[in-house]
Amino acid sequence: MHHRVFVYGTLLRGEVNHHLLAGAVLLGPHRTPAAFTLYDLGTYPGLVRGGVTAVLGEVYRIDGTAMIRLDALEEYPRLYGRFLMPTPYGSSWIYHYRGDVRGRPAIRSGNWRDLTRDRDSVRAGAIRNRRNAKTQTRRQALRSAPA
């Protein structure tokens, strides 16, 4: 069974967790309706329903095994939930953050890459080259998930 998923952070092409989409088919870019807030959670973003931001990302077609890997990364359903959202490529799953965002800065542009674009910045280097906090505790589970 195939699914479509909208990604907007560390799963984007060139980002630290993109390898989890190995074998996925990039369907194309997408910008959500202006109905969310995207938060900077340090080494990964969190999309929250409600708000006035359109979030930029990519839509992929993935198989069931990849969906299991993404659910593990996102600690679904505890840390992130997911819902279906219309895209030009068909309904796609989007993960939304369920944790506390108090005191976290919003990414007003809706584009995670605005934080990682400057390859010379210390922050961008740290984000791009370090597995995020979610992944550190889940690394073994992701490695042992069926490929």
C-alpha positions as CSV (number, residue, x, y, z in Angstrom):
1,M,0.0,0.0,0.0
2,H,1.2,3.5,-0.9
3,H,0.8,6.7,1.0
4,R,1.5,10.3,0.3
5,V,3.3,12.4,3.0
6,F,4.0,16.1,3.2
7,V,7.4,16.9,4.8
8,Y,8.5,20.3,6.0
9,G,11.7,19.9,8.2
10,T,14.4,17.4,8.7
11,L,12.9,15.0,6.1
12,L,13.3,17.5,3.2
13,R,15.9,16.8,0.5
14,G,19.3,17.6,1.8
15,E,18.3,17.5,5.4
16,V,19.6,15.1,8.1
17,N,16.7,12.7,8.1
18,H,16.0,12.5,4.4
19,H,17.6,9.1,4.2
20,L,14.4,7.7,5.9
21,L,12.7,8.4,2.6
22,A,15.0,6.2,0.6
23,G,12.9,4.6,-2.2
24,A,10.2,7.3,-1.9
25,V,9.1,9.2,-5.0
26,L,9.2,13.0,-4.8
27,L,5.9,14.2,-6.2
28,G,6.7,17.8,-5.9
29,P,6.7,21.0,-3.7
30,H,3.7,22.2,-1.8
31,R,2.8,25.1,0.3
32,T,0.0,24.5,2.8
33,P,-2.9,26.9,3.3
34,A,-2.1,29.7,5.8
35,A,-3.6,27.8,8.7
36,F,-0.6,26.7,10.8
37,T,2.2,27.9,13.0
38,L,5.7,26.4,12.4
39,Y,7.9,26.4,15.5
40,D,11.6,26.1,15.8
41,L,12.2,23.3,18.3
42,G,16.0,23.4,18.1
43,T,17.2,20.7,15.7
44,Y,13.7,20.1,14.2
45,P,10.5,22.0,13.5
46,G,7.0,21.5,14.8
47,L,3.9,22.3,12.8
48,V,0.9,23.2,14.9
49,R,-2.7,23.5,13.6
50,G,-4.1,27.0,13.9
51,G,-2.3,30.2,12.9
52,V,-1.8,32.2,9.8
53,T,1.4,30.6,8.3
54,A,1.6,28.7,5.0
55,V,4.2,26.0,5.4
56,L,6.5,25.1,2.6
57,G,7.5,21.5,2.0
58,E,7.6,18.5,-0.3
59,V,5.2,15.7,-1.0
60,Y,6.4,12.1,-1.4
61,R,4.8,8.8,-2.3
62,I,6.0,6.2,0.2
63,D,5.3,2.6,1.0
64,G,4.0,1.1,4.2
65,T,7.5,0.4,5.5
66,A,8.6,4.0,5.0
67,M,5.4,5.1,6.9
68,I,6.4,2.9,9.8
69,R,9.9,4.5,9.8
70,L,8.4,8.0,9.8
71,D,5.9,7.1,12.5
72,A,8.9,5.9,14.6
73,L,10.9,9.1,13.9
74,E,8.0,11.4,14.8
75,E,7.1,9.2,17.8
76,Y,3.6,9.0,16.5
77,P,1.1,9.2,18.1
78,R,2.7,10.6,21.3
79,L,4.9,13.5,20.2
80,Y,3.4,14.0,16.8
81,G,-0.1,13.3,15.4
82,R,-1.0,13.2,11.8
83,F,-3.9,14.0,9.6
84,L,-4.7,14.0,5.9
85,M,-4.4,17.3,4.0
86,P,-5.3,18.0,0.4
87,T,-2.4,18.7,-1.9
88,P,-2.1,18.9,-5.7
89,Y,-0.9,15.3,-5.7
90,G,-3.8,14.0,-3.7
91,S,-4.5,13.7,0.1
92,S,-1.2,13.5,2.0
93,W,-0.4,12.8,5.6
94,I,1.1,15.7,7.5
95,Y,2.6,15.3,11.0
96,H,1.6,17.9,13.5
97,Y,3.4,18.6,16.8
98,R,1.6,17.8,20.0
99,G,4.2,19.0,22.5
100,D,4.5,22.2,24.5
101,V,5.5,25.2,22.3
102,R,5.5,27.8,25.0
103,G,8.6,29.9,24.6
104,R,9.5,28.4,21.3
105,P,10.0,30.9,18.4
106,A,7.8,30.7,15.4
107,I,9.3,30.4,11.9
108,R,7.2,33.1,10.4
109,S,8.2,32.3,6.8
110,G,6.9,28.8,7.2
111,N,10.1,27.6,5.6
112,W,12.4,25.4,7.8
113,R,15.2,26.0,5.4
114,D,15.3,29.6,6.4
115,L,17.1,28.3,9.5
116,T,19.4,26.0,7.7
117,R,20.1,27.8,4.4
118,D,23.3,29.6,5.4
119,R,25.8,26.7,5.2
120,D,28.5,28.8,7.0
121,S,26.4,29.5,10.1
122,V,27.2,27.4,13.2
123,R,23.5,26.8,13.7
124,A,22.9,25.4,10.2
125,G,25.9,23.2,10.5
126,A,24.7,21.8,13.8
127,I,21.2,21.2,12.4
128,R,22.4,19.6,9.2
129,N,25.0,17.4,10.7
130,R,23.4,16.3,14.0
131,R,20.7,13.8,14.4
132,N,17.8,15.5,16.1
133,A,16.8,14.8,19.7
134,K,14.0,12.6,18.5
135,T,16.3,10.5,16.4
136,Q,18.9,10.0,19.1
137,T,16.6,7.9,21.2
138,R,15.0,6.2,18.3
139,R,18.1,5.4,16.2
140,Q,18.2,1.7,17.0
141,A,14.5,1.3,16.3
142,L,14.8,3.0,12.9
143,R,17.8,0.8,12.0
144,S,16.0,-2.3,12.9
145,A,12.8,-1.3,11.1
146,P,12.2,-3.3,7.9
147,A,13.7,-1.7,4.8
